[in-house]
Amino acid sequence: MTTSGSSDSTPRAGSGVAVRPPAEPAAADPRDAEPSEDAQRFWDKRYRGGTQPGRGRPNAVFAELVAGLPTGSALDLGCGPGGDTLWLAGRGWTVTAVDISPTALAGVRAEAAASGLQKRIRTEHHDLSVSFPTGRFDLVSAQFLQSPLAFPRQRVLRQAAEAVAPGGLLLVVEHASVPPWGRAAHPDVELPTAAETLAGLALAEGEWTVEIAEPRSREATGPGGETATLDDNVIAARRRR
């Protein structure tokens, strides 16, 4: 899916399908799969040139919800230009930044070095349809993990939940509406509700506290300067200790 026009809401590389998919088939063994070259080329092209939207700035909703948390370890899935990663590292978090695009990851490393944050940031190259980072994290973030490319998004979000450490937070923010300037290119797009995304996570009863599962509105500006009010879904769930 194309960007909604807001600089802090760009779909991330290595992300999931924007249309609401049917029930997903059982995943193949990742050891038998290879990263999609087409997907990597798609996102590399998007992030090439150093002028991609969102560079250097965190997603506003993300920053609002994370600002008061104690620092710890974080996993940024589909980190893209690295705005969230750099913001976290600048506040004392240690961050594993993941993307399918080597171009995006190189940019994150360069920005980290320029900011003196390289010791707090680790980059990992993953096609999330094939492989997933190991370990548990105090914060697992999936910000606008949506894309026009085929991708088992529901499975990846479940893996994201599994990566949350006891007491940690899973934070998912996703597009819930198509901007007027994007409807011609995406006439058949169907986006999930917050309730549908939450249900798809299949969080084990008694092991999680759902803190937020709701749509939120924001103002966005399109490529031609036009403005619109758009909806995003925000899901925040904390794994109990």
Buried (B, 14 or more C-beta within 10 A) or exposed (E): BBBBBBBBBBBBBBBBBBBBBEEEEEEEEEEEEEBBEEBBEBBBEBBEEEEBBBBEBBBBBBBEBBEEBEBBBBBBBBBBBBBBBBBBBBBEBBBBBBBBBBBBBEBBBEBBEEBEBBEBBBBBBBBBBBBBBEEBBBBBBBBBBBBBBBBBBBBBBBBBBEBBBEEBBBBBBBBBBBBBBBEEEBEEBEBBBBEEBBEBBEBEEEEBEEBBBBBBEBEBBBEEEEEBEBBBBBBBBBBEE
